[in-house]
Amino acid sequence: MLTFLAGAFLGGSLGANDAANCFGTAVSSRMVAWRHAAVLAALFVVLGAVTQGRSGLATLQGLAQQDARAAGLTALAAGLTVAAMTVFSLPVSASQAVVGAIVGASLAVGGRPDLTRLGKIVVCWVGTPLGAMLMAFAIYHLLWWPLRRLRLSLFALDPLLRLGLVVCGCYGAHALGANNVANVASFLAVDPRLGPSGAILVGGLSIAVGILAFSRGVMLTVGRGITPLDPFSALVVVMAEGVTVHFYALAGVPVSTSQAIVGAVLGIGLVKGVQILNLRVLGHVLLGWVITPLVAAALGAVLAAGAGR
Amino acid sequence: MFMFLFRRNRELREQLGVYVEKARVVLDTFRDGLRHYLAGGLDGLDGYVQASHSGESACDGIRRQVERDLFAKSLLPESREDIMALLEHVDPVLNQAEDVVRQILLQRILLPQAFLAGYGDLGMRCHEAGMTLFDQAAAALRNDPRSRALGDAVKACESRIDQSEQQLVAALFASDLPLAEKLHYRDLVTMTAAIGDLAEDAANLLTVFALKRDA
């Protein structure tokens, strides 16, 4: 029961925080209503989880050996870390929290995490913002040139951009589900009654509930806090983030959608040749990325060590 | 399948097209009113005042309807704000044109013969600035690249209006007219030249409007 509740709590926290990466720019700039974004994100997260969430699950399950109790405590540690960051309306990587918690809990009880697998995960974490940056740069140029040639009036362009934001947001939510459900399902899957498929479904649903119930505040903050984007740039950012995260979902490594978003925004900055990031907020985001795995590891170690006594 | 997205905006585009056309009519009425005044004085000018007022009121009605409809369409917030700003900047041009003709009649301003040609020149340049502005507005709404060149044309008109205004005011104060009359006629000249200033402000806004969609 602890494992189930902790996993669901983690899923809810993840959904509340990460949905902003799919629809945050559109919602905060009033291009899409929050309630529409939340419903679509919830639907597509579950779809992505169920159809393409298995690869990441295998990676996390192989990171360290965990029984049901350990999994529950680790999920609790990761969930508390994500929830704390969400309370402060900071984008946080649930993937980093989960990996940090798993590694910390494993080390606290004398276990040996798979360092090769851990190394692969860390390399992918570094590659996420870089890849998203390059992807945004490329997508911007690919799309801007034909749009500029067509010279659509705002009466034609605006509906297209709005539709594009909705479609890309749904794709981003699908990628989020496909990539991040492993963060939740890796704990739930220790329950033999669920198994991998059940764990993925429950994980996806818990993320969806988090989106529907708690994502509004973060969606409004993420879009406004980091940088003001014009509608076309917002579309490119979300598209780049979705493609990058989906790529890593297929590679079987849970990565941070928040890091992908920031990388994509940097890519837009490269295109425009200007500094368009709110550096203070960016600083907070980067601090969160450093603190998150460390705090989660510490919490995981404390909980695992305390339970061990 | 997605044509409904564009249908919602078509009405708005048509409304704005009607607004621009009615605005042209208001300026043409201003021009015709000035010509009548320059040729025949104040008699019959009230017809032009009423026509100008009716035209300007019709434009106001369309503007209010557009503002109401803006939020029901599928334009992005930034585009809605741009269109609101466009209407807010164009409307004063029409108000000023209507006001000039009305004040000529209300204050019974009888400009001396020596200044009629200069004033007529000023008035026609203001008309040209306004009409070029409306061409620019129509082009900007179509995302036509000529919008920026038209903006430059409005600014060029405004420069010529400034010159005309200065020459006329200098001529007024160099004349033997009593000071009170000089000041009275100067106010008319300044009020008329303000049409050019307002047109230039609106043109600057439209240039930014076009640049945003080019960037």
Boltz contact constraints between the chains, C-beta under 6 A:
constraints:
  - contact:
      token1: [A, 30]
      token2: [B, 77]
      max_distance: 6.0
  - contact:
      token1: [A, 31]
      token2: [B, 76]
      max_distance: 6.0
  - contact:
      token1: [A, 151]
      token2: [B, 143]
      max_distance: 6.0
  - contact:
      token1: [A, 153]
      token2: [B, 142]
      max_distance: 6.0
  - contact:
      token1: [A, 153]
      token2: [B, 143]
      max_distance: 6.0
  - contact:
      token1: [A, 154]
      token2: [B, 79]
      max_distance: 6.0
  - contact:
      token1: [A, 155]
      token2: [B, 9]
      max_distance: 6.0
  - contact:
      token1: [A, 155]
      token2: [B, 13]
      max_distance: 6.0
  - contact:
      token1: [A, 158]
      token2: [B, 75]
      max_distance: 6.0
  - contact:
      token1: [A, 158]
      token2: [B, 76]
      max_distance: 6.0
  - contact:
      token1: [A, 158]
      token2: [B, 79]
      max_distance: 6.0
  - contact:
      token1: [A, 159]
      token2: [B, 5]
      max_distance: 6.0
  - contact:
      token1: [A, 159]
      token2: [B, 6]
      max_distance: 6.0
  - contact:
      token1: [A, 159]
      token2: [B, 74]
      max_distance: 6.0
  - contact:
      token1: [A, 162]
      token2: [B, 74]
      max_distance: 6.0
  - contact:
      token1: [A, 231]
      token2: [B, 76]
      max_distance: 6.0
